[in-house]
Structures are given as C-alpha cells and as structure tokens.
Amino acid sequence: MGIRLDGASLTHPGGFTALHPLNLAIQPGERVAIIGSSGAGKTTLLRLLSTGLLASSGSVQLLDANPAQLSGGALRRLRTRIGLIHQSPPLPPRQRVITAVLAGRLGQWSLARSLLSLCYPLDISGARTALEPLDLSEKLFARCDQLSGGQLQRVGIARVLYQGADLLLADEPVSAMDPLLADHTLALLNRLAQEHGKTLVASLHAVDLALRHFPRIIGLRNGEILFDREAAQVTPEDLRELYSNEGLAETLPDPVSTLVTPRPSGQSAPRCL
C-alpha cells in the first residue's frame, strides 16, 4: 500500500481543525494532484503524509507503516523513503548546489560520510545526473544565493530525485517558474515517477497544470475532500464548487476558464533550453 488514511484528522493546539476526518487510498505508483484554494489544507495534508505532522485522530499508513507507532530509528528509516519537494526549498544561501543535491541522501549515509560530503562532495556525477534533466547541470558548483526562485525550486526537485524516495510529495513545486518551465518540469517529474514506479502526490494552485499532468485529481476545501476522481471526469461544476467563496465570489477569477483537456498519455511538454 502506498498511502491510506482512515478517518485521519488534524487539529492544531489552538483548537483550529485544519483537516477533518479524511478517508483516502493511493496505490503505489499513482500520480495524484491536490487542488483547492489557499487555506484548504493542501500543505497540511502533505505535511501529514511526510510525517512532519501526526494525525490528531484516525490512522495514517505510509508505505505499509504507521508513523505514530514507529520508534525513532524506524521513523527515520521511513522518512528516507519519503521525499518532500518544498514550495520554497530550505537551502542555505551560501550552500553550493552540489551540496544541496547530495543532502538528499544524508539520512541514508553514515555520520562520517555525511560530514565528509559536506566538506568534499563524494558523488559529483550523481548530483550532475540529478540536475541534468532539470537543465541545471551547469549550476553544479554555483551558490544557492546566485539562483532565481525557479532555479531553487528545481534544485529542490533534484535533491529529492537524488534521494531515490519511493513516495514523492511536492508542495507547489513550480510556483516560482514561468508557465512554459512549470509545464516542462511537471511533465518531467511525472515521467520520472512513472518510469521508476514512484508514487507522486503534488499540491497545485494551477488547475490547468493539475488536469494536464496528473491522472487523478483530489479537490480539497476547508480541510475536507470535495471530490476525488480521474482528471478527465472533473467538471466545471466541480471547480466552481471547489473555489466558490461567498465573501469573494465576485472578485475571484472563474476557475472554469482553466479547465483544459489533459495531455494524452506519453506526450511530453516542450523542453525548455
């Protein structure tokens, strides 16, 4: 089993319920996009799936393990199998790109090897291989503070690809990229996940990108699943209900305008040079 939530909810210490009881199953190798307006609970759900948060009630099964029942060592081993792509990757400004990418395997290496790699990168070719499909191999020894926001997001993706995780979680992974680059990057991420049998779950604000690249769409609103269906089955009515807000109804753009026909399987986005 890839992911299974049985009545899993999350309530913050102040009493705010970010996620109401959710029932959800994602099979190994599935590629799923989570869409919804800001504050819907998308990032919270991904943090739950990354073991960054534990459910307040119900159960969470990730890669045949319940994080709440694992000891410290077992939890760390589970986390090495889960890769989280952040919207704003937590990369130190003075860190080199190669060091940032190699950090993807720090949890799998011994302490001695990890410390040595921080001083002298131990797998230059591996880091370059992870960066090449993202058109960043020439930035291998650049400092992170020399990169644009979109380049930093791609470095974060390369780090997770280098990690070799079984479960890939992406929180708005292309929000800092221009439309063409975002399309290319999501096509690449989906292709690599499909080729290697990885489970991919991504939260996206851009409905058109979600429908174009992901076979399955989950609509999240106010911490609840509004719909869960194949991309081809998502209707304009689904999107209107998902993004409707009585207080903002007249000022929000019509999400139906972003409804597009999903790209046929196997057809990739144009490559960015």
MARKOL-721849 format. One record per residue (C-alpha): x, y, z; residue in three letters. Coordinates in steps of 0.1 Angstrom, whole numbers, plus 5000, padded with zeros to 4 digits. Layout:
N
ATOM, X, Y, Z, ALA .
...
This chain:
273
ATOM, 5000, 5000, 5000, MET .
ATOM, 5013, 5034, 4992, GLY .
ATOM, 4991, 5057, 5013, ILE .
ATOM, 4960, 5050, 5033, ARG .
ATOM, 4941, 5075, 5056, LEU .
ATOM, 4912, 5061, 5077, ASP .
ATOM, 4894, 5089, 5094, GLY .
ATOM, 4926, 5109, 5098, ALA .
ATOM, 4922, 5144, 5111, SER .
ATOM, 4944, 5172, 5124, LEU .
ATOM, 4936, 5198, 5149, THR .
ATOM, 4962, 5224, 5159, HIS .
ATOM, 4969, 5231, 5196, PRO .
ATOM, 4948, 5263, 5195, GLY .
ATOM, 4918, 5243, 5185, GLY .
ATOM, 4916, 5250, 5148, PHE .
ATOM, 4908, 5219, 5127, THR .
ATOM, 4929, 5220, 5096, ALA .
ATOM, 4919, 5186, 5083, LEU .
ATOM, 4886, 5170, 5091, HIS .
ATOM, 4884, 5131, 5091, PRO .
ATOM, 4897, 5120, 5057, LEU .
ATOM, 4894, 5086, 5041, ASN .
ATOM, 4919, 5082, 5012, LEU .
ATOM, 4938, 5054, 4995, ALA .
ATOM, 4966, 5060, 4970, ILE .
ATOM, 4981, 5029, 4954, GLN .
ATOM, 5019, 5026, 4948, PRO .
ATOM, 5028, 5043, 4915, GLY .
ATOM, 4998, 5065, 4913, GLU .
ATOM, 5002, 5102, 4904, ARG .
ATOM, 4978, 5125, 4922, VAL .
ATOM, 4973, 5163, 4922, ALA .
ATOM, 4956, 5180, 4951, ILE .
ATOM, 4939, 5213, 4942, ILE .
ATOM, 4920, 5239, 4962, GLY .
ATOM, 4921, 5275, 4973, SER .
ATOM, 4945, 5289, 4998, SER .
ATOM, 4938, 5276, 5033, GLY .
ATOM, 4921, 5245, 5020, ALA .
ATOM, 4945, 5223, 5038, GLY .
ATOM, 4968, 5211, 5010, LYS .
ATOM, 5001, 5219, 5026, THR .
ATOM, 4988, 5204, 5059, THR .
ATOM, 4979, 5172, 5042, LEU .
ATOM, 5013, 5169, 5026, LEU .
ATOM, 5030, 5175, 5059, ARG .
ATOM, 5009, 5147, 5074, LEU .
ATOM, 5019, 5125, 5045, LEU .
ATOM, 5056, 5134, 5050, SER .
ATOM, 5054, 5126, 5088, THR .
ATOM, 5061, 5162, 5096, GLY .
ATOM, 5027, 5162, 5115, LEU .
ATOM, 5009, 5133, 5132, LEU .
ATOM, 4972, 5129, 5129, ALA .
ATOM, 4950, 5140, 5159, SER .
ATOM, 4926, 5111, 5153, SER .
ATOM, 4923, 5082, 5129, GLY .
ATOM, 4952, 5064, 5113, SER .
ATOM, 4977, 5071, 5086, VAL .
ATOM, 4995, 5043, 5067, GLN .
ATOM, 5025, 5053, 5047, LEU .
ATOM, 5044, 5026, 5027, LEU .
ATOM, 5029, 4999, 5049, ASP .
ATOM, 5039, 5017, 5082, ALA .
ATOM, 5020, 5038, 5107, ASN .
ATOM, 5043, 5067, 5116, PRO .
ATOM, 5026, 5072, 5150, ALA .
ATOM, 5036, 5037, 5160, GLN .
ATOM, 5073, 5038, 5150, LEU .
ATOM, 5103, 5043, 5172, SER .
ATOM, 5128, 5070, 5165, GLY .
ATOM, 5151, 5048, 5143, GLY .
ATOM, 5122, 5032, 5124, ALA .
ATOM, 5107, 5066, 5118, LEU .
ATOM, 5139, 5079, 5104, ARG .
ATOM, 5142, 5050, 5081, ARG .
ATOM, 5106, 5056, 5068, LEU .
ATOM, 5115, 5093, 5062, ARG .
ATOM, 5144, 5083, 5039, THR .
ATOM, 5118, 5067, 5017, ARG .
ATOM, 5097, 5099, 5015, ILE .
ATOM, 5109, 5129, 4995, GLY .
ATOM, 5093, 5163, 5001, LEU .
ATOM, 5097, 5190, 4975, ILE .
ATOM, 5090, 5224, 4992, HIS .
ATOM, 5075, 5254, 4976, GLN .
ATOM, 5105, 5274, 4990, SER .
ATOM, 5133, 5249, 4994, PRO .
ATOM, 5151, 5254, 5028, PRO .
ATOM, 5185, 5259, 5011, LEU .
ATOM, 5212, 5279, 5029, PRO .
ATOM, 5222, 5309, 5007, PRO .
ATOM, 5259, 5302, 5008, ARG .
ATOM, 5255, 5265, 5002, GLN .
ATOM, 5267, 5251, 4968, ARG .
ATOM, 5241, 5235, 4946, VAL .
ATOM, 5260, 5202, 4946, ILE .
ATOM, 5259, 5201, 4984, THR .
ATOM, 5222, 5208, 4984, ALA .
ATOM, 5215, 5179, 4960, VAL .
ATOM, 5237, 5154, 4978, LEU .
ATOM, 5219, 5163, 5011, ALA .
ATOM, 5191, 5142, 4997, GLY .
ATOM, 5209, 5111, 5010, ARG .
ATOM, 5222, 5123, 5043, LEU .
ATOM, 5196, 5102, 5061, GLY .
ATOM, 5209, 5071, 5043, GLN .
ATOM, 5246, 5077, 5048, TRP .
ATOM, 5267, 5072, 5079, SER .
ATOM, 5275, 5102, 5101, LEU .
ATOM, 5311, 5101, 5089, ALA .
ATOM, 5302, 5100, 5052, ARG .
ATOM, 5277, 5128, 5057, SER .
ATOM, 5302, 5151, 5074, LEU .
ATOM, 5328, 5143, 5048, LEU .
ATOM, 5304, 5151, 5019, SER .
ATOM, 5297, 5185, 5034, LEU .
ATOM, 5334, 5193, 5031, CYS .
ATOM, 5342, 5175, 4999, TYR .
ATOM, 5313, 5163, 4977, PRO .
ATOM, 5315, 5125, 4974, LEU .
ATOM, 5292, 5119, 4944, ASP .
ATOM, 5297, 5147, 4918, ILE .
ATOM, 5285, 5126, 4889, SER .
ATOM, 5253, 5115, 4908, GLY .
ATOM, 5245, 5152, 4916, ALA .
ATOM, 5251, 5162, 4880, ARG .
ATOM, 5229, 5133, 4868, THR .
ATOM, 5200, 5146, 4890, ALA .
ATOM, 5204, 5181, 4878, LEU .
ATOM, 5207, 5174, 4840, GLU .
ATOM, 5170, 5167, 4832, PRO .
ATOM, 5162, 5199, 4850, LEU .
ATOM, 5187, 5219, 4828, ASP .
ATOM, 5208, 5229, 4858, LEU .
ATOM, 5240, 5208, 4854, SER .
ATOM, 5259, 5240, 4846, GLU .
ATOM, 5250, 5253, 4881, LYS .
ATOM, 5266, 5224, 4899, LEU .
ATOM, 5291, 5245, 4918, PHE .
ATOM, 5271, 5277, 4920, ALA .
ATOM, 5259, 5291, 4953, ARG .
ATOM, 5222, 5289, 4961, CYS .
ATOM, 5220, 5327, 4966, ASP .
ATOM, 5231, 5331, 4930, GLN .
ATOM, 5200, 5313, 4917, LEU .
ATOM, 5165, 5325, 4909, SER .
ATOM, 5134, 5313, 4927, GLY .
ATOM, 5125, 5289, 4899, GLY .
ATOM, 5161, 5275, 4898, GLN .
ATOM, 5160, 5270, 4936, LEU .
ATOM, 5127, 5250, 4932, GLN .
ATOM, 5144, 5228, 4905, ARG .
ATOM, 5174, 5222, 4929, VAL .
ATOM, 5149, 5211, 4955, GLY .
ATOM, 5134, 5187, 4929, ILE .
ATOM, 5169, 5174, 4920, ALA .
ATOM, 5176, 5167, 4957, ARG .
ATOM, 5145, 5145, 4960, VAL .
ATOM, 5153, 5127, 4928, LEU .
ATOM, 5188, 5120, 4940, TYR .
ATOM, 5173, 5108, 4973, GLN .
ATOM, 5156, 5080, 4954, GLY .
ATOM, 5125, 5081, 4976, ALA .
ATOM, 5096, 5057, 4970, ASP .
ATOM, 5070, 5084, 4978, LEU .
ATOM, 5074, 5118, 4962, LEU .
ATOM, 5054, 5147, 4978, LEU .
ATOM, 5055, 5181, 4961, ALA .
ATOM, 5041, 5213, 4977, ASP .
ATOM, 5035, 5238, 4949, GLU .
ATOM, 5068, 5227, 4933, PRO .
ATOM, 5066, 5251, 4903, VAL .
ATOM, 5050, 5282, 4918, SER .
ATOM, 5081, 5303, 4911, ALA .
ATOM, 5085, 5292, 4875, MET .
ATOM, 5072, 5308, 4843, ASP .
ATOM, 5044, 5289, 4826, PRO .
ATOM, 5065, 5271, 4800, LEU .
ATOM, 5091, 5260, 4825, LEU .
ATOM, 5064, 5249, 4850, ALA .
ATOM, 5048, 5228, 4823, ASP .
ATOM, 5081, 5212, 4813, HIS .
ATOM, 5091, 5205, 4850, THR .
ATOM, 5058, 5188, 4859, LEU .
ATOM, 5060, 5167, 4827, ALA .
ATOM, 5095, 5156, 4837, LEU .
ATOM, 5085, 5149, 4873, LEU .
ATOM, 5055, 5128, 4862, ASN .
ATOM, 5076, 5109, 4836, ARG .
ATOM, 5103, 5100, 4861, LEU .
ATOM, 5078, 5089, 4887, ALA .
ATOM, 5061, 5068, 4861, GLN .
ATOM, 5093, 5052, 4847, GLU .
ATOM, 5106, 5043, 4882, HIS .
ATOM, 5073, 5033, 4897, GLY .
ATOM, 5072, 5061, 4923, LYS .
ATOM, 5041, 5074, 4940, THR .
ATOM, 5037, 5111, 4933, LEU .
ATOM, 5014, 5135, 4952, VAL .
ATOM, 5015, 5172, 4944, ALA .
ATOM, 4996, 5202, 4956, SER .
ATOM, 4990, 5228, 4929, LEU .
ATOM, 4972, 5262, 4926, HIS .
ATOM, 4973, 5260, 4888, ALA .
ATOM, 4943, 5239, 4879, VAL .
ATOM, 4953, 5236, 4842, ASP .
ATOM, 4986, 5221, 4852, LEU .
ATOM, 4970, 5196, 4875, ALA .
ATOM, 4945, 5185, 4849, LEU .
ATOM, 4971, 5183, 4822, ARG .
ATOM, 4997, 5162, 4840, HIS .
ATOM, 4980, 5141, 4867, PHE .
ATOM, 4956, 5112, 4860, PRO .
ATOM, 4938, 5117, 4894, ARG .
ATOM, 4926, 5149, 4910, ILE .
ATOM, 4916, 5155, 4946, ILE .
ATOM, 4897, 5187, 4954, GLY .
ATOM, 4902, 5198, 4989, LEU .
ATOM, 4881, 5225, 5005, ARG .
ATOM, 4881, 5236, 5042, ASN .
ATOM, 4900, 5205, 5052, GLY .
ATOM, 4876, 5181, 5035, GLU .
ATOM, 4877, 5161, 5003, ILE .
ATOM, 4851, 5176, 4980, LEU .
ATOM, 4858, 5153, 4951, PHE .
ATOM, 4883, 5126, 4941, ASP .
ATOM, 4882, 5114, 4905, ARG .
ATOM, 4901, 5110, 4872, GLU .
ATOM, 4912, 5142, 4856, ALA .
ATOM, 4890, 5136, 4826, ALA .
ATOM, 4860, 5134, 4849, GLN .
ATOM, 4865, 5167, 4866, VAL .
ATOM, 4837, 5191, 4855, THR .
ATOM, 4833, 5228, 4855, PRO .
ATOM, 4807, 5224, 4882, GLU .
ATOM, 4833, 5206, 4904, ASP .
ATOM, 4857, 5235, 4900, LEU .
ATOM, 4830, 5262, 4907, ARG .
ATOM, 4820, 5245, 4939, GLU .
ATOM, 4856, 5239, 4949, LEU .
ATOM, 4866, 5275, 4945, TYR .
ATOM, 4834, 5293, 4954, SER .
ATOM, 4835, 5315, 4984, ASN .
ATOM, 4805, 5337, 4994, GLU .
ATOM, 4827, 5365, 5006, GLY .
ATOM, 4849, 5365, 4975, LEU .
ATOM, 4826, 5352, 4948, ALA .
ATOM, 4826, 5384, 4928, GLU .
ATOM, 4864, 5391, 4930, THR .
ATOM, 4878, 5356, 4923, LEU .
ATOM, 4886, 5346, 4887, PRO .
ATOM, 4864, 5319, 4873, ASP .
ATOM, 4883, 5286, 4878, PRO .
ATOM, 4864, 5270, 4849, VAL .
ATOM, 4885, 5291, 4825, SER .
ATOM, 4914, 5269, 4835, THR .
ATOM, 4897, 5237, 4826, LEU .
ATOM, 4917, 5221, 4798, VAL .
ATOM, 4919, 5187, 4780, THR .
ATOM, 4945, 5165, 4797, PRO .
ATOM, 4976, 5158, 4776, ARG .
ATOM, 4974, 5123, 4760, PRO .
ATOM, 4995, 5097, 4778, SER .
ATOM, 5031, 5097, 4767, GLY .
ATOM, 5030, 5132, 4752, GLN .
ATOM, 5056, 5154, 4769, SER .
ATOM, 5057, 5191, 4773, ALA .
ATOM, 5081, 5212, 4752, PRO .
ATOM, 5117, 5212, 4765, ARG .
ATOM, 5130, 5245, 4779, CYS .
ATOM, 5165, 5254, 4769, LEU .
